[in-house]
């Protein structure tokens, strides 16, 4: 029975979430402040945390950073904010997913189920085979990636996305397949994928306009392939 911590200061929203989660057979604890949330995760084991950003004592974004300092429990951000740059920052700071308020209980259930599946899959031993594509070297066992001998500082989701694409070099992967295989979601919007691709491109030293490894085919999907080798120099006549 999954254990959930709800961090929400709005009593009405909090009560509705608790009721829904209990009906879905989850064990639920709830708090209304960031400091209470930190105390909870320090003393109890949770399978997932639902974290509101508008907390009275500390902004949820700062609370997320502090949570990440003491636990790797999956965190779903629940926010009324829809600014893309802030969503990108939250994902990069360790959030596993986010929901924009208002959201339906069905949507929350689907996101929670996906996060829990990913969390459980993470406990399985990955393939020890090192994947090499061009100058990229990816070690799934150690969860390390290098580009031309330089270590890449990737978030968990960025690493999973890069590994999945690198395991299929040159193959165009539809976005629905990425959602299903990397995010463990049967449906969702493209913004989540675009955000992670954008950050991954930045760390690979490329852009969508000038791709090197990651190539997006509009309306089709994404593929990872090594850069084309430069043509040999012409011999003098």
CORRA-V943927 format. One record per residue. RES is the residue in three letters. PHI is phi as a letter, one per 40 degrees, with the letter a starting at -180 (none if undefined). OMEGA is omega as a letter, one per 30 degrees, with the letter a starting at -180 (NA if undefined). Layout:
RES;PHI;OMEGA, RES;PHI;OMEGA
This chain:
UNK;none;a, UNK;c;l, UNK;b;a, UNK;b;l, UNK;b;l, UNK;c;l, UNK;b;a, UNK;a;a, UNK;c;l, UNK;c;a, UNK;c;a, UNK;c;l, UNK;c;a, UNK;c;l, UNK;c;l, UNK;c;l, UNK;c;a, UNK;c;a, UNK;c;a, UNK;c;a, UNK;c;l, UNK;c;l, UNK;c;l, UNK;c;l, UNK;g;l, UNK;c;l, UNK;c;a, UNK;b;l, UNK;b;a, UNK;a;l, UNK;a;a, UNK;b;a, UNK;b;l, UNK;c;a, UNK;c;l, UNK;c;l, UNK;c;l, UNK;c;l, UNK;c;a, UNK;c;a, UNK;c;l, UNK;c;a, UNK;b;a, UNK;b;l, UNK;c;l, UNK;b;l, UNK;c;l, UNK;a;l, UNK;b;l, UNK;b;a, UNK;b;l, UNK;c;l, UNK;c;a, UNK;c;a, UNK;c;a, UNK;c;a, UNK;b;a, UNK;a;l, UNK;c;a, UNK;d;l, UNK;c;l, UNK;c;l, UNK;c;l, UNK;c;l, UNK;c;a, UNK;c;l, UNK;c;a, UNK;c;l, UNK;c;a, UNK;b;a, UNK;a;l, UNK;b;l, UNK;d;l, UNK;d;a, UNK;b;l, UNK;b;l, UNK;c;l, UNK;b;a, UNK;a;l, UNK;c;a, UNK;c;a, UNK;b;l, UNK;c;a, UNK;c;a, UNK;c;l, UNK;c;l, UNK;c;l, UNK;d;a, UNK;c;l, UNK;c;l, UNK;c;a, UNK;c;l, UNK;c;l, UNK;h;l, UNK;c;l, UNK;c;l, UNK;a;l, UNK;a;l, UNK;b;l, UNK;c;l, UNK;c;f, UNK;c;l, UNK;b;a, UNK;c;l, UNK;c;l, UNK;c;l, UNK;c;l, UNK;c;a, UNK;c;a, UNK;c;l, UNK;c;l, UNK;c;l, UNK;c;l, UNK;c;l, UNK;c;l, UNK;c;l, UNK;c;l, UNK;c;a, UNK;c;l, UNK;c;l, UNK;c;a, UNK;c;l, UNK;c;l, UNK;c;a, UNK;c;l, UNK;c;l, UNK;c;a, UNK;c;a, UNK;c;l, UNK;c;a, UNK;c;l, UNK;b;l, UNK;b;a, UNK;f;l, UNK;c;l, UNK;c;l, UNK;b;a, UNK;b;l, UNK;b;a, UNK;c;a, UNK;c;a, UNK;c;a, UNK;f;l, UNK;b;l, UNK;b;l, UNK;b;l, UNK;b;a, UNK;f;l, UNK;g;l, UNK;b;a, UNK;c;l, UNK;c;l, UNK;c;a, UNK;b;l, UNK;c;a, UNK;d;a, UNK;c;l, UNK;c;l, UNK;c;a, UNK;c;a, UNK;c;a, UNK;c;a, UNK;c;a, UNK;c;a, UNK;c;a, UNK;c;l, UNK;c;l, UNK;b;a, UNK;d;l, UNK;g;a, UNK;c;l, UNK;c;a, UNK;b;l, UNK;c;a, UNK;c;l, UNK;c;l, UNK;c;l, UNK;c;l, UNK;c;a, UNK;c;a, UNK;c;a, UNK;c;a, UNK;c;a, UNK;f;l, UNK;b;l, UNK;c;l, UNK;a;l, UNK;i;l, UNK;c;a, UNK;c;a, UNK;c;l, UNK;d;l, UNK;c;a, UNK;c;l, UNK;c;a, UNK;c;l, UNK;c;l, UNK;c;l, UNK;c;l, UNK;c;l, UNK;c;a, UNK;d;a, UNK;c;l, UNK;c;l, UNK;g;l, UNK;b;l, UNK;b;l, UNK;c;l, UNK;c;a, UNK;b;a, UNK;c;l, UNK;b;l, UNK;b;a, UNK;c;a, UNK;b;l, UNK;b;l, UNK;b;a, UNK;d;l, UNK;g;a, UNK;b;a, UNK;i;a, UNK;b;l, UNK;b;l, UNK;b;l, UNK;a;a, UNK;c;l, UNK;c;l, UNK;c;l, UNK;c;l, UNK;c;a, UNK;c;l, UNK;c;a, UNK;c;l, UNK;c;l, UNK;c;l, UNK;c;a, UNK;c;NA
